[in-house]
Amino acid sequence: FPVTITQVAQLNATGSVAGAMAYSPTNGTVLNVGTNTLTAVFTADDPTNYVSPVTNTVSLVVNRGVLLARAEDKTRIFGETNPPLTVQLTGFVNGETNTSLSQAPTASVTATPSSPVGEYEIIVTGGSADNYIFQYVPGKLTITPASLGSTAISWSTPTNLTYDGNQKIFTASATGVTNWIYRYAGTNSTTYGPKDDAPSEGGDYVITATPGGGNYSGSGNRTFTIQRASQIILFGSLDNKLTADEPFELNATASSGLPVSYTSSNTNVATVIGTTVTIVGPGMTEISADQSGNRNYQPASTVQQNLTVLSPNSAPIYRDWE
């Protein structure tokens, strides 16, 4: 690389007798890259007895210096364009700067706005200078997740939010997001999850949608309620009975498939335990069929049927016989 002539380092010629040494180039001269000729002219103090002046030359080869061309690290957010890429140069000598370059090195990176979150190598190439060679040091471009605010998420809601045995699946959408991770959990008094599977039973829930793939940060929530379905009881009319008749079974059914419970309004006429009616005495009672519902079904409307019980001495009764 360019060398500055110094008295100690390069101008070290000596004479065998007393005298003065003159140099060309002179002390402080900057030598360029390549082969340089240094001339020493010695003038003796006693030119009468010694040949004077005496000239001698030597060659000095100056090699090109090394400039460290380091790509500076950069950071940007997913989806944005790359920031300007810069190269830091170190190793200039003799007060030289970038202006001494014929062409400056440049930096490049393969990442595009759609490149996933991660680190990408910034490489340095090119550059030319008369007095320097380049040593390249790569840098890195770090792409960080973009922030996804909850207001940026749109929701697709199931068409039916009343219990029907089917899962209530919500879907989220946002510009640029192609993959979502869903988590469902119960709220208020509903016990559920958190889990990936959408619920099907009645209750209060919250769904959380988080962008997958790591390119976006943040998440969005949506609360919803699966309403209880209605149900009805099918309970046909009851035949008249005699006090001497054996216990018999009731056969009301609920559209929900849930068990039906029964009560008798007059236990002096008949009692009900489970689904079994036991005759007690003559008279009339109302047999009520109820279904109280559960987390999936609303209570059913009570259905009542009259039961008439006659004594053996009463007027004859008529029954349908198959």
ZIDAHU-V432221 format. One line per field, one symbol per residue. phi: phi as a letter, one per 20 degrees, with the letter a starting at -180 (. if undefined). psi: psi as a letter, one per 30 degrees, with the letter a starting at -180 (. if undefined). burial: b if it has 24 or more other ideal C-beta (glycine too) atoms within 12 Angstrom, else e. Layout:
phi=???
psi=???
burial=???
This chain:
phi=.gdefcfefdecfcdecfrdddcbfegnfeeefoeddddddddffdffecfbeddbccdcedeffddeddfffccbegnefffgeccedcofclmfcgfeefbefcdbbefdgeffgqdcfeddbmnbbfdcdddecfdcddddfeedfffeedddegfcddgbnefdedcdbbgnedccddcdbfcldeeamfbffffcefqdbcdddcfennecdnbcdbebceffeebcddbffdffcdfeffgceecfcdffnffddccdfcffebdccmddddfdafpcbeeddcbenbfdcffeffddcfcdddegefgfddcede
psi=lkkkkleeeeiglllflkakkklkllkfkkklkakkkkkkjkjkfifefkkklkkkllkjkjlklkkjjkkkklklkkfllklkklkkkkgklhglafffkekkllklkfklfgklkakkkklklakkkegllkkkjlakkkklkkkjlfffkkkjkkfjgkkgflkjklklkkkfkfkkkkkklllbgkjkbklekklflkaklkkkkkklfgfklllklkklkjlkllllkjjllkllllffllllkkhllkffflkklllkfjffeklkjcgkkkkellaklkjkkljflaffklklkkkkkkkkkllffllllklkk.
burial=bbbbbeeeebbeeebeeeeebebeeeeebebbeeebebbbebeeeeeeeeeeeeeeeeebebeebebebbbeebebbbbeebeebbbebebeeeeeeeebbeebbebbbebeeebbbeebebbbeebebebbebebbbbebebebbebeeeebebeebeebebeeeebbbebebeebeebebbbbbeeeeebeeeeebbbbbbbbbbbbbbeeebbeebbbbebbbebbebbbebeebebbbeebeeeebebebebebebbbbbeeeebbebeeeebbbebbbebbbbbbbebebbbeebeebebbbbbbeeeeeeeeeeee
